[in-house]
Amino acid sequence: MTEPETLTIDVNGFPTRVWRKGAGPALGFLAGFGGLPRWIPFLDELARGRTVIVPSLPGFPGGDRGHSVLDSHLDWLLAVREILDKAGLSGADLAGSSVGASLAAEIAALWPATVRRLALIAPFGLFDETNPPTDPWAQRADAVPGLMCADAEKWTALKTPPEGANSIEWPIEQVRANEAAARIFWPLGNTRIEKRLRLVKAPTLLLWGEQDRIIPRAYADVFAKGIGGPTRIQVIAGAGHLAELDRPAETAAAIAGFLEAD
């Protein structure tokens, strides 16, 4: 697995990492809960037919301390819009997972001309008190891997420091990612996004892991009903909340097929 090209952009005075790999039409990806401390096989699968561009979110791995100046949901959305513009993704296809999927949907709602097609893997943002999502911030640390992935080892491998990594900085970066996600989505991941979904006009694919233990499968139907443009729901067998980690080839193939459809 070859390494991607790494670029740096400035957002609100903080350096923000942008990965880039592949050839073909641009496809942006906003990472899920915990961010991406390393390049993953799913992104290589996407890069087989696309120029995959992966900007970090503020406070997530590669996003430095950019979350520290974002005090409202609007602050976050403006920062993500700036990141996408500076990464060269305005008007491109956009995919996201979990927390990143929620932000991708918000961008498509508020600035519909900036997103051509949209692929969302189990997005945060909704809350139904009769069928609530699992609150990842209320869990013991040893329970999180099994909540994020059907195969807990996939999450553990993502978060294990690479050989030679700074032993102090690596865990700080992982804790910062949880803090950044909490600043957007605590409590319970509820941003009341349902009020804005009708503004999403981009054709949208909703992907859900068959074994998602964070966001109930029923939420896919709520997203599909609320989105203003055409939608499709696809379940990834054997996958948990972060389907891109559990089933990288299958998840990437679903996205590629959707983006190439007429």
C-alpha positions in Angstrom: 0.0 0.0 0.0 1.7 3.2 -1.2 1.5 6.4 0.8 -0.7 9.2 -0.4 0.6 12.7 -1.2 0.3 14.9 1.9 -0.6 18.6 1.6 -1.2 21.2 4.3 -3.8 24.0 4.2 -4.4 26.7 6.7 -7.8 26.9 8.4 -8.5 29.6 11.1 -4.7 29.8 11.6 -4.2 26.1 12.2 -2.4 23.7 9.8 -4.7 21.0 8.4 -3.6 17.9 6.7 -5.0 16.9 3.3 -4.2 13.4 1.8 -4.5 12.9 -2.0 -4.1 9.8 -4.0 -5.3 8.3 -7.3 -6.4 9.6 -10.7 -9.7 10.5 -12.2 -12.6 12.7 -11.0 -12.2 14.1 -7.5 -13.9 12.4 -4.6 -13.7 13.8 -1.1 -13.9 11.8 2.1 -14.6 13.1 5.6 -13.6 10.5 8.2 -15.8 9.0 11.0 -15.6 8.9 14.7 -11.9 9.1 15.9 -10.7 10.4 12.5 -7.9 8.8 10.5 -4.5 8.7 12.2 -3.3 6.6 9.2 -4.2 5.8 5.6 -6.6 2.8 5.4 -7.3 0.1 2.7 -10.8 1.6 2.0 -9.2 4.7 0.6 -6.9 2.7 -1.6 -10.0 0.9 -3.0 -11.6 4.3 -3.8 -8.4 5.5 -5.4 -8.6 2.8 -8.0 -10.8 5.0 -10.1 -10.8 8.3 -8.4 -8.6 11.1 -7.2 -9.4 10.6 -3.5 -8.9 13.7 -1.4 -9.1 13.3 2.4 -9.0 16.5 4.4 -8.7 16.2 8.2 -11.4 17.8 10.3 -10.4 20.4 13.0 -9.1 18.7 16.1 -9.0 15.2 14.5 -5.7 13.5 13.5 -4.1 15.9 11.1 -6.3 18.7 12.1 -4.1 20.1 14.8 -6.1 22.1 17.5 -8.4 23.7 15.0 -11.5 22.7 17.0 -10.5 25.0 19.8 -11.8 28.1 18.1 -15.1 26.6 16.9 -17.8 27.6 19.4 -21.0 26.8 17.6 -22.4 24.4 15.0 -22.3 27.2 12.4 -18.5 27.7 13.2 -18.0 24.0 12.4 -19.9 24.1 9.1 -18.1 27.3 8.0 -14.7 25.6 8.8 -15.6 22.5 6.9 -16.8 24.5 3.9 -13.4 26.3 3.9 -11.5 23.1 4.2 -13.4 21.6 1.2 -12.8 24.7 -0.9 -9.1 24.8 -0.1 -8.7 21.1 -0.7 -10.2 21.5 -4.2 -13.4 19.7 -3.5 -16.0 22.4 -4.3 -18.5 20.9 -6.8 -17.0 17.4 -6.5 -18.5 14.2 -5.2 -18.4 13.9 -1.4 -18.4 10.9 0.9 -18.3 10.7 4.7 -18.6 8.3 7.6 -20.2 8.7 11.0 -19.5 12.2 12.2 -17.9 13.1 8.9 -21.0 11.9 7.1 -23.2 14.3 9.1 -21.0 17.2 8.2 -21.0 16.2 4.6 -24.8 16.2 4.6 -24.9 19.6 6.2 -22.6 21.0 3.5 -24.8 19.5 0.8 -27.9 21.1 2.5 -26.5 24.6 3.0 -24.4 24.9 -0.1 -26.0 22.5 -2.6 -24.0 23.6 -5.6 -20.8 22.5 -3.9 -21.7 18.8 -3.8 -22.4 16.7 -7.0 -23.2 13.3 -5.4 -23.2 12.3 -1.8 -22.4 9.0 -0.1 -23.1 8.8 3.7 -22.0 6.0 5.9 -24.2 5.9 9.1 -24.3 9.7 9.7 -24.7 11.2 13.1 -27.2 14.1 13.6 -30.6 12.5 14.4 -32.1 11.5 17.7 -35.2 9.4 18.4 -35.8 9.0 22.1 -37.8 5.8 21.4 -34.8 4.3 19.6 -31.8 6.3 20.7 -28.3 5.9 19.3 -25.5 4.7 21.5 -23.6 7.5 23.1 -19.9 6.8 22.4 -18.7 9.3 25.0 -20.5 7.4 27.8 -18.6 4.1 27.2 -15.6 2.5 28.9 -12.5 2.7 26.7 -12.4 -1.1 26.3 -16.0 -1.2 25.0 -15.4 1.4 22.2 -13.7 -0.9 19.6 -16.6 -3.4 19.6 -19.1 -0.5 19.2 -17.2 1.1 16.3 -16.5 -2.1 14.3 -18.0 -5.6 14.0 -14.4 -6.8 14.2 -13.0 -4.9 17.2 -9.5 -5.6 16.0 -10.0 -3.3 13.0 -10.5 -0.3 15.4 -7.6 -1.4 17.6 -5.3 -1.6 14.5 -6.4 1.9 13.4 -5.5 3.3 16.8 -2.3 1.4 17.5 0.7 3.7 17.2 2.9 2.9 14.3 6.5 1.9 14.9 8.6 5.0 15.6 5.6 7.2 16.5 6.1 9.8 19.2 4.8 7.9 22.3 3.5 11.1 23.9 1.9 12.9 20.8 0.0 9.8 19.5 -2.3 9.3 22.5 -2.8 13.1 22.8 -4.0 13.2 19.2 -6.5 10.4 19.8 -8.0 12.0 22.9 -8.2 15.3 21.0 -10.2 13.6 18.3 -12.8 12.5 20.8 -12.9 15.9 22.3 -13.4 17.5 18.8 -16.3 15.1 18.0 -17.9 15.9 21.3 -17.8 19.6 20.6 -19.9 19.0 17.5 -22.2 16.2 18.5 -22.5 16.0 22.3 -24.9 15.1 23.7 -26.1 11.9 21.9 -25.0 13.1 18.4 -28.2 15.2 18.0 -27.7 18.3 15.7 -31.4 18.4 14.6 -30.2 17.8 11.1 -33.7 16.7 10.1 -34.7 20.4 9.8 -32.2 20.8 7.0 -32.3 17.5 5.1 -34.9 18.7 2.7 -32.3 21.2 1.3 -30.1 18.3 0.2 -30.7 18.0 -3.5 -27.7 15.9 -4.5 -28.4 12.2 -5.3 -27.5 10.4 -2.0 -26.4 6.9 -1.1 -27.0 5.9 2.5 -24.7 3.0 3.6 -25.3 1.2 6.9 -23.3 -1.6 8.5 -25.5 -4.6 9.2 -24.1 -4.8 12.7 -24.0 -1.1 13.5 -24.2 -0.8 17.3 -24.0 3.1 17.4 -26.7 4.4 15.0 -29.8 2.2 14.6 -30.6 1.0 11.0 -34.0 2.7 11.2 -32.2 6.1 11.0 -31.3 5.3 7.4 -35.0 5.5 6.6 -35.4 8.8 8.4 -32.5 10.3 6.4 -33.9 8.9 3.1 -37.3 10.3 3.8 -36.0 13.7 4.8 -33.5 14.3 2.0 -34.8 16.4 -0.8 -33.0 14.6 -3.6 -33.1 11.0 -4.8 -31.8 8.5 -2.3 -30.7 4.9 -2.1 -30.1 2.7 1.0 -27.6 -0.1 1.0 -26.7 -2.4 3.9 -23.1 -3.7 4.2 -23.1 -7.3 5.5 -20.7 -8.1 8.3 -19.9 -4.4 9.0 -20.4 -2.3 12.1 -20.7 1.4 12.5 -17.5 2.2 10.6 -18.2 0.0 7.6 -15.2 1.4 5.8 -12.9 -0.4 8.4 -14.8 -3.7 8.6 -15.6 -4.1 4.9 -13.3 -1.8 2.9 -13.7 -3.4 -0.5 -17.4 -3.8 -0.3 -18.0 -0.3 1.0 -15.8 1.3 -1.6 -17.4 -0.8 -4.4 -20.9 0.4 -3.3 -19.8 4.0 -3.3 -18.0 3.7 -6.7 -21.0 2.0 -8.3 -23.3 4.7 -7.0 -21.1 7.6 -8.2 -20.7 6.0 -11.7 -24.5 5.4 -12.1 -26.4 7.6 -14.6 
